[in-house]
C-alpha cells in the first residue's frame, strides 16, 4: 500500500507505541533508498544510517535519549548521522556546520514520510545525549554526528493529529510592485 505524498505528509504522526511485528529488511532498505533521494547541497550526500535491530543496543539508545524507554519497544531504530568530513571536503566549515545537518534532516524526513506511506509508525527523536549515542557506534573517530534517531515499527495505536498553525499565521507574501 502506498499513498500520495500529501496523504503521507498529513497522516504522519509521532508514534511512541509499537507492536512486536518485525519490519522486513527489504522495507528498511526501501526507506533508506528514499532517504538517499533527499536533496543534498552539491549532491554530496553527507549521511550515514545505522539500522539497529539488536534489543540491547535499542535500550542503550533509549537511555541516551534521556530515558525515553518506549523507543526500545520499536523493532528497529534508525540512527541518522551527518558525515561532517564529507560535507566539509566540498563546502568547508559551512558544509560541516550547516549543509550536512540540512541534508540529513531532509533524508530523515523522507524516512518518516516513506514509513507513513507504507503504513508504519515513526517518531523523530532529537532529544538525546549526542556523546552517548556517538559512543555506541564509535562515531567520533568516524567524524559522524548523530542528528536524529527514528524508532520504526507497526503502530500499536492510532495517534491523534496535533494542532498545527494555519498557513495564514506562518507566511508573509512579498509582492513585486509598481
Secondary structure, DSSP 8 states (H G I E B T S, - for coil): ----HHHHHHH--B---B-S----HHHHHHHHHHHHTS--GGG---EEEEEE--HHHHHHHHHHTTT-GGGGGSSEEEEEEEEHHHHHHHHHHHIIIIIHHHHHHHHHHHHHHHHHHTT-EEEEE--S-HHHHHHHHT-GGGTEEEEEEEEEE-BSS---------HHHH--------
